[in-house]
Amino acid sequence: MSSPMSIQKRTLLITLEVYRLAFLCAIIYENVNCAPLPEHIVYPKLLDARGINGQKVLHIKDGLTLTLEKLSVLADSLVFTESNDGVATETIMNGTELQQYLYQDREKMAAVAVEEVDDTIAVMGVLSDKLRIAPLPLMARSEEGHLAHRIYEMERSMYHEGNVADTLPEEHARTKGRTSSASMNHVPDQFLVEVHVMVDEPHYTMFDRREDLVTYLALTIVLVNMRYEDTSGPSIQFLLTSIQKEQGFARTFLEYDIGWPDAKRTYADASPTYNHLLEKYGRSPADITVAVTGLILADAYEHFSKDHAPVQGKARLGGVCNVNTSMVMVEDVPMSFGMVSLLPHELGHALGAPHDGKIYKWNTYLPPRNNCRKVSNTDHFIMHP
């Protein structure tokens, strides 16, 4: 029988966990609707059974299992840049070690990090287009000793009804060396796009360790790669080669909070921010830079309203490998994986793809396409406007 002291301690821990959950929903996920499922507390475990090809099987709950497949999405030597007292410091991280805990389930469009913690496992990531999972270390374990986790559902942001015109006109500019030759008649079988991700302070401050930020961004790129698996001529995939913590690249303005009209909120002014990014960071250290802001993108118009926050990302057409315009910008709520629904589209523009059904003058020899991959039967294709 448990002593009164142990019962009191357990009650305190559960109370703290409840407050932590409330804080996560109210603060971290304030920009999206997080609706807990009826069975929102689960106890994942690795099963002894293996998949056909020897993959691990992860049991989340009855009716939900993942067949885990190892993956490769990080450069062997990942460059992590952060500022210390105004001085940029680079740290070389072992990408091979960092991604040994990362797995994917292509059939379910899932990507998770699975780590062993005190004879059990901790799971974090995406279970489906809407479902996310995160560990609850302060909550009591199951009778078998498995760590408690929370499954939560991500709904459409209350700040955006749709993503409208998000691209800038194509420019006739010099390209980087590896694509500047006139060998465009030869299309490679596979094109690996090296990605540099730059995150601002409102985003990266939600991650306690640099490893946590790397894991989150790596899983995001994994999910983007899944959405590009159907590409051909060439087959396109993305490799995360470097990450940069940049304190304040957004051009901001203060307005009333669309989600909470009695409050004020700092927004990122979409066009000025993107123009600033092009001017200062347009020369990417990789093939493309993805700038991620933790702020809501909006337009600073007079008589501000919800109609002034339609754009969630921006890209320059044909920006990949471009000398001066290798830049994509998206917004993201930390730990929501919200940019997974935005990044494939914006990267498509950066790769030169127009919206479905459109033809741009520099690729008129290509017929309009309307068949880039859909996440589900109810979803749009990647390049749907």
VENUR-V131636 format. One record per residue. RES is the residue in one small letter. SS is DSSP state (H for helix, E for strand, L for the rest). Layout:
res=[RES;RES]
ss=[SS;SS]
This chain:
res=[m;s;s;p;m;s;i;q;k;r;t;l;l;i;t;l;e;v;y;r;l;a;f;l;c;a;i;i;y;e;n;v;n;c;a;p;l;p;e;h;i;v;y;p;k;l;l;d;a;r;g;i;n;g;q;k;v;l;h;i;k;d;g;l;t;l;t;l;e;k;l;s;v;l;a;d;s;l;v;f;t;e;s;n;d;g;v;a;t;e;t;i;m;n;g;t;e;l;q;q;y;l;y;q;d;r;e;k;m;a;a;v;a;v;e;e;v;d;d;t;i;a;v;m;g;v;l;s;d;k;l;r;i;a;p;l;p;l;m;a;r;s;e;e;g;h;l;a;h;r;i;y;e;m;e;r;s;m;y;h;e;g;n;v;a;d;t;l;p;e;e;h;a;r;t;k;g;r;t;s;s;a;s;m;n;h;v;p;d;q;f;l;v;e;v;h;v;m;v;d;e;p;h;y;t;m;f;d;r;r;e;d;l;v;t;y;l;a;l;t;i;v;l;v;n;m;r;y;e;d;t;s;g;p;s;i;q;f;l;l;t;s;i;q;k;e;q;g;f;a;r;t;f;l;e;y;d;i;g;w;p;d;a;k;r;t;y;a;d;a;s;p;t;y;n;h;l;l;e;k;y;g;r;s;p;a;d;i;t;v;a;v;t;g;l;i;l;a;d;a;y;e;h;f;s;k;d;h;a;p;v;q;g;k;a;r;l;g;g;v;c;n;v;n;t;s;m;v;m;v;e;d;v;p;m;s;f;g;m;v;s;l;l;p;h;e;l;g;h;a;l;g;a;p;h;d;g;k;i;y;k;w;n;t;y;l;p;p;r;n;n;c;r;k;v;s;n;t;d;h;f;i;m;h;p]
ss=[L;L;L;H;H;H;H;H;H;H;H;H;H;H;H;H;H;H;H;H;H;H;H;H;H;H;H;H;L;L;L;L;L;E;E;E;E;E;E;E;E;E;L;L;E;E;E;E;E;E;L;L;L;L;L;E;E;E;E;E;E;L;L;E;E;E;E;E;E;E;L;L;L;E;E;E;E;E;E;E;E;E;E;E;L;L;E;E;E;E;E;E;E;E;H;H;H;H;H;H;H;E;E;E;E;L;L;L;L;E;E;E;E;E;E;E;E;L;L;E;E;E;E;E;E;E;L;L;L;L;E;E;E;E;E;L;L;L;L;L;L;L;L;L;L;L;L;L;E;E;E;E;E;E;L;L;L;L;L;L;L;L;L;L;L;L;E;E;L;L;L;L;L;L;E;L;H;H;H;H;L;L;L;L;L;L;L;L;L;E;E;E;E;E;E;E;E;E;E;L;H;H;H;H;L;L;L;L;L;H;H;H;H;H;H;H;H;H;H;H;H;H;H;H;H;H;H;L;L;L;L;L;L;L;E;E;E;E;E;E;E;E;E;E;E;L;L;L;L;L;L;E;E;E;E;E;L;L;L;L;L;L;L;E;E;E;E;E;E;H;H;H;H;H;H;H;H;H;H;H;H;L;L;L;L;L;L;E;E;E;E;E;E;L;L;E;E;E;L;L;L;L;L;L;L;H;H;H;L;L;L;L;E;E;E;E;L;L;L;L;L;E;L;L;L;L;E;E;E;E;E;L;L;L;L;L;L;L;L;H;H;H;H;H;H;H;H;H;H;H;L;L;L;L;L;L;L;L;L;L;H;H;H;L;L;L;L;L;L;L;L;L;L;E;L;L;L;L;L;L;E;L;L;L;L]
